[in-house]
Amino acid sequence: MERYWDLIEQIVRESDIILEVLDARFPELSRNKQVEEIIARFNRPRIFVMNKADLISRRDLEFSTAKLMEEGEVVYVSNRQTRTIKTLLAKIRQVFAKNGKRAEYFNQPIIKKPYREAKGDIVVGILGYPNVGKSSLINSLSFKKKVKVSKKAGTTHGIHWVKANDEIKLIDTPGVIPLSYEEEAKLGMIAARNPEKIKDPTTLACKIIELFMKANKLKSLIEFYRVQDKIQTTEENSYAILEQLSLAKNHLKQGGVADENRTSVMIIKDWQQGSLRL
């Protein structure tokens, strides 16, 4: 793991600009303190890329990113909307024009490294949790299918150098997991952990249901699963809603008992894949 963080430092050092890719639905949850400390230490300009922006309303998106805008550049991105990718490319050029090439690039000692050093007019490092959409973002930036994309967390292994165009080269990394803390609900909420690997999917599913309850959109969740006539929405307990949903979907254990675990995995998958939206 120490070797891994050394590699992250090398990527930040070699990059002119860092794209910190966040889940637009949970920008604060998907930030990584250790990565941001490394970026600050090397004084690299950073662009917060709010990926999956199409999964949240514009009003909620602007509200949730107001704090980020005080810290740096923010770009909303949806891989379904080509114009947002063009906006990001324009922002990369703008930030580079303002900050220029990293000064130490011209004064680095020649050291034999166990990995390649990135070259390019504008070198852009891309960092973020697993499955926040880094690989699909790279494919969109290069307008080609360059990197394997999967809905399962942890698809990217090793380091990838991708030529976006004649002036921009991208450095992709495996998703970053913090060393000092690893909150399972947080990782599951931002799709950084596969549903099947979550030790307590029921807790996470209840948290997702609570999001809909707080937003007064529980009805839309129930309608999504087409069980309107089988659910009593007067319940204020997320677990009770989960249990009713299990019964309504006929997810049962032996003896006709609700199988909340099966229903929880279903909810988490739909949430992570963007099918279930607030």
Protein Blocks (a to p, Z undefined) as FASTA:
>chain_A
ZZmmmmmmmmmmmpmbdcddddfklmmlmpcfklmmmmmmnopacddddehklmpcfklm
mmmmmmmmmnmccddddfklmklmmmmmmmmmmmmmmnopafklmmcccdddfbdcdedf
bdcdddddehilpmmmmmmmnopafbccdfbehkagcjddddfblmbccddddddddfkb
ccfklmmmnopacfklpmblmlmmmmmmmmmmmnopmmmmmmmnopmkmccfkbcbfklm
mmmmmmmnopacehhiacfklmmmmmmmmmmnomacZZ
